[in-house]
Amino acid sequence: MNYNWAIYKYIVFLSKDYKSNRLFADTHNIDEGTFRDIENAWRNNEDYQISLPTIYRICQAKNISIYKFFSEVERVKDLVVEK
């Protein structure tokens, strides 16, 4: 599995608790367009170069460390998340 795709998958997994992409993006201090790019890359198995600051903002909003984020990416990479 492409590791970038696993990162997208985890972020989309995190977004499932929110009613809309906009709410997830606003809550995590990222641009809604950036989140759409991540979600589209995940859905279409495309490449998107997610920035470390974007990952960091998501971590801050979730109150987790970068280490925990990537540990969770490893943990959920083989889970099935509905597209």
C-alpha positions in Angstrom: 0.0 0.0 0.0 1.2 3.5 -0.8 2.0 5.2 2.5 0.7 8.5 1.3 -2.6 6.8 0.6 -2.6 5.4 4.1 -2.2 9.0 5.4 -5.1 10.2 3.3 -7.2 7.2 4.5 -6.5 8.1 8.2 -7.5 11.7 7.7 -10.7 10.7 5.9 -11.3 8.2 8.8 -11.0 11.1 11.2 -13.4 13.2 9.2 -16.2 10.7 9.5 -17.2 12.1 12.9 -18.1 15.5 11.3 -21.2 16.4 9.4 -19.4 18.1 6.5 -16.0 18.5 5.0 -16.2 22.2 5.8 -16.8 21.6 9.5 -13.8 19.2 9.6 -11.6 21.6 7.7 -12.7 24.6 9.9 -12.3 22.6 13.1 -8.8 21.5 12.1 -7.6 24.8 10.8 -7.1 23.6 7.2 -8.5 24.9 4.0 -11.6 23.1 2.8 -10.0 22.8 -0.6 -7.0 21.1 0.9 -9.3 18.6 2.6 -11.2 18.0 -0.7 -7.8 17.3 -2.4 -6.9 14.8 0.3 -10.3 13.1 0.1 -10.2 13.0 -3.7 -6.7 11.5 -3.6 -7.9 8.8 -1.3 -11.1 8.1 -3.3 -9.4 8.0 -6.7 -6.1 6.5 -5.6 -4.2 9.6 -6.8 -1.1 11.2 -5.5 -1.4 14.4 -3.5 1.6 16.0 -1.7 0.1 16.7 1.7 2.2 19.2 3.6 3.7 18.6 7.1 2.1 21.9 8.3 -1.3 20.4 7.3 -0.7 17.2 9.2 0.6 19.3 12.2 -2.6 21.4 12.2 -4.7 18.2 12.3 -2.6 16.9 15.1 -3.0 20.1 17.1 -6.8 20.1 16.7 -6.9 16.4 17.8 -4.4 17.2 20.6 -2.1 14.4 19.5 1.6 14.3 18.7 3.0 13.7 15.2 4.3 10.4 16.5 0.8 9.4 17.5 -0.6 10.5 14.2 1.8 8.3 12.2 1.3 5.4 14.7 -2.5 5.6 14.0 -1.8 5.7 10.2 0.0 2.4 10.7 -2.8 1.0 12.7 -5.7 1.9 10.4 -3.9 1.4 7.0 -5.5 -2.0 6.6 -9.0 -1.1 7.9 -11.8 -0.6 5.4 -13.2 2.9 5.3 -16.2 3.4 3.1 -15.7 5.7 0.1 
